[in-house]
């Protein structure tokens, strides 16, 4: 396993142990970067407009469309480190 993947997994574990819960915008950014790093571009159908949470998550992930998975992983790691 590469060093980046190891650091990404460690950051994911650290995200569950942050001292303070990040605000909703930061949580959505984390979600979008995590999904882009883990799965790549969003190919899921957009949820209905009445499902606000699912729509917000879908949009957060979709904003990273075209970003390389390694770049998303690096940004996710950096954001988790800045919150720790």
C-alpha positions as CSV (number, residue, x, y, z in Angstrom):
1,X,0.0,0.0,0.0
2,X,1.3,3.4,-0.9
3,X,2.2,6.0,1.7
4,X,-0.6,8.3,0.5
5,X,-3.2,5.5,0.9
6,X,-1.9,4.8,4.4
7,X,-2.1,8.5,5.3
8,X,-5.6,8.7,3.8
9,X,-6.8,5.8,6.0
10,X,-5.1,7.3,9.1
11,X,-6.8,10.7,8.4
12,X,-10.1,8.9,8.0
13,X,-9.7,7.3,11.4
14,X,-8.6,10.7,12.9
15,X,-11.7,12.3,11.5
16,X,-13.8,10.3,14.0
17,X,-11.7,11.6,16.9
18,X,-11.6,15.3,16.3
19,X,-11.9,17.3,19.5
20,X,-14.6,19.6,18.1
21,X,-17.2,18.7,15.5
22,X,-16.6,20.8,12.4
23,X,-19.3,23.1,11.0
24,X,-21.6,21.8,8.3
25,X,-19.7,23.4,5.4
26,X,-16.5,21.8,6.6
27,X,-18.2,18.5,7.0
28,X,-19.5,18.7,3.5
29,X,-16.1,19.6,2.2
30,X,-14.6,16.6,4.0
31,X,-17.3,14.3,2.7
32,X,-16.8,15.5,-0.9
33,X,-13.0,15.1,-0.7
34,X,-13.3,11.7,1.0
35,X,-15.7,10.4,-1.7
36,X,-13.6,11.7,-4.5
37,X,-10.5,10.2,-3.0
38,X,-12.1,6.9,-2.3
39,X,-14.4,6.4,-5.3
40,X,-13.4,9.0,-7.9
41,X,-16.0,11.1,-9.9
42,X,-19.6,11.1,-8.8
43,X,-21.6,8.8,-11.1
44,X,-24.6,8.5,-8.7
45,X,-28.0,9.9,-9.8
46,X,-28.8,13.2,-8.1
47,X,-31.2,12.7,-5.2
48,X,-34.6,14.4,-5.2
49,X,-34.7,18.1,-4.1
50,X,-36.8,17.2,-1.0
51,X,-33.9,15.1,0.4
52,X,-31.8,18.0,1.6
53,X,-29.0,16.1,3.3
54,X,-28.5,13.7,0.4
55,X,-28.6,16.5,-2.1
56,X,-26.0,18.5,-0.1
57,X,-23.7,15.5,0.1
58,X,-24.2,14.8,-3.6
59,X,-23.3,18.4,-4.5
60,X,-20.3,18.4,-2.2
61,X,-18.9,15.3,-3.9
62,X,-19.9,16.5,-7.4
63,X,-18.0,19.8,-6.9
64,X,-14.8,17.7,-7.0
65,X,-15.6,16.1,-10.4
66,X,-12.5,15.8,-12.5
67,X,-10.1,16.1,-9.5
68,X,-7.5,13.2,-9.4
69,X,-8.2,10.8,-6.6
70,X,-4.6,11.4,-5.2
71,X,-5.2,15.1,-5.1
72,X,-8.5,14.6,-3.3
73,X,-6.7,12.4,-0.8
74,X,-4.0,14.9,-0.2
75,X,-6.5,17.8,0.3
76,X,-8.6,15.5,2.7
77,X,-5.5,14.7,4.7
78,X,-4.5,18.4,4.9
79,X,-8.0,19.4,6.0
80,X,-8.1,16.8,8.7
81,X,-4.7,17.8,10.0
82,X,-5.8,21.5,10.1
83,X,-8.7,20.5,12.3
84,X,-6.7,18.3,14.7
